[in-house]
Amino acid sequence: MALIVLLPFTSCSDDNDMVDAAEEISGTYAGEMGIMGYSELARGYVTLTRMSSDAVSVKVICEEFDLDLAEIIMDITSSDSGYSLKSTTKAVTGSVVSKTLMLTFSTGSYTFSFSGSK
């Protein structure tokens, strides 16, 4: 008579619970861009590219406002409802909640806002 023993296998690592925030939010977001204090909106695109699990590079393009900004590295932190983005060297902040990106940045004498989804 054969005795079969079933043993459950479990991982000893917490890596299975770790979320790669950059992988989750990376992609191209299409939406509306505006200049703070003005009512005009234009079609804009923001691409987030994974640099590490907690950092992305951000590329902003808007033909109507003649914007084609150089890539900016932003750190990612988890928030209650999604992810917060912040640059340590540039005036750029943002958040990603439910596949919607909100971004505010300054260039020249203007401050721009972007809201879009992927």
C-alpha positions in Angstrom: 0.0 0.0 0.0 1.4 3.4 -1.0 1.1 6.4 1.3 0.8 9.7 -0.5 1.7 12.8 1.4 0.6 16.2 0.2 2.6 19.1 1.5 1.7 22.7 0.6 4.5 24.7 -0.9 4.8 28.3 0.3 7.3 31.0 -0.6 9.6 32.3 2.1 9.9 35.6 0.3 7.7 38.6 0.5 8.6 39.4 -3.1 5.3 38.1 -4.3 3.5 40.9 -2.5 5.8 43.7 -3.9 4.3 45.9 -6.5 6.4 47.4 -9.3 4.8 50.8 -9.3 6.7 52.0 -12.3 5.5 49.0 -14.3 1.9 49.6 -13.3 1.8 53.2 -14.4 4.1 53.2 -17.4 2.6 53.9 -20.8 1.4 56.8 -22.9 -1.4 59.0 -21.6 -3.5 61.1 -24.0 -5.5 64.0 -22.6 -6.0 67.7 -22.3 -3.3 70.2 -21.4 -3.8 73.8 -20.4 -1.9 76.8 -19.1 -2.9 77.8 -15.6 -4.9 81.0 -15.7 -6.1 80.5 -19.3 -9.2 78.7 -20.5 -7.7 77.3 -23.7 -7.1 73.5 -23.7 -5.1 71.4 -26.2 -4.5 67.8 -26.9 -1.4 66.6 -25.2 0.5 63.3 -24.6 2.6 62.2 -21.7 4.7 59.1 -21.7 5.9 57.4 -18.5 8.8 55.0 -19.0 10.0 52.7 -16.2 13.5 53.5 -15.0 13.3 51.4 -11.8 10.5 50.0 -9.6 10.1 53.4 -7.9 11.0 55.9 -10.7 9.8 56.8 -14.2 11.0 59.2 -16.9 8.4 61.6 -18.1 8.1 62.9 -21.7 5.6 65.7 -22.5 4.4 66.6 -26.0 1.8 69.1 -27.1 2.0 70.5 -30.6 -0.5 73.3 -30.1 1.5 74.8 -27.2 4.8 73.9 -29.0 5.9 71.7 -26.1 8.3 68.8 -26.6 10.0 68.7 -23.2 13.1 66.8 -22.4 12.6 63.7 -20.2 12.4 64.3 -16.5 13.0 61.6 -13.9 10.3 61.4 -11.2 10.1 59.4 -8.0 7.0 57.3 -7.3 5.4 56.9 -3.9 2.2 55.0 -3.1 -0.7 57.0 -1.8 -4.1 55.8 -0.5 -5.8 55.9 -3.9 -2.9 55.5 -6.4 0.6 56.8 -6.9 2.2 60.2 -6.4 5.0 61.5 -8.7 7.6 64.1 -7.8 10.8 65.4 -9.3 13.6 66.3 -7.0 15.2 68.7 -9.5 12.3 70.2 -11.6 9.0 71.9 -10.8 6.9 68.9 -11.8 4.4 67.0 -9.6 1.7 64.5 -10.5 -0.4 61.5 -9.6 -1.9 58.4 -11.2 -5.2 57.2 -9.9 -7.2 54.5 -11.8 -5.2 54.8 -15.0 -5.6 58.6 -15.0 -2.6 60.8 -14.9 -2.7 64.4 -13.5 0.5 66.4 -14.0 1.5 70.0 -13.2 4.8 71.4 -14.5 6.4 74.8 -15.1 8.5 75.8 -18.1 9.5 79.3 -18.9 7.0 81.7 -17.2 4.0 79.3 -17.6 2.6 76.6 -15.4 0.9 73.8 -17.3 -1.6 71.2 -16.2 -2.3 67.8 -17.9 -5.1 65.3 -17.3 -5.2 62.1 -19.4 -5.7 58.4 -19.4 -4.0 55.5 -21.1 
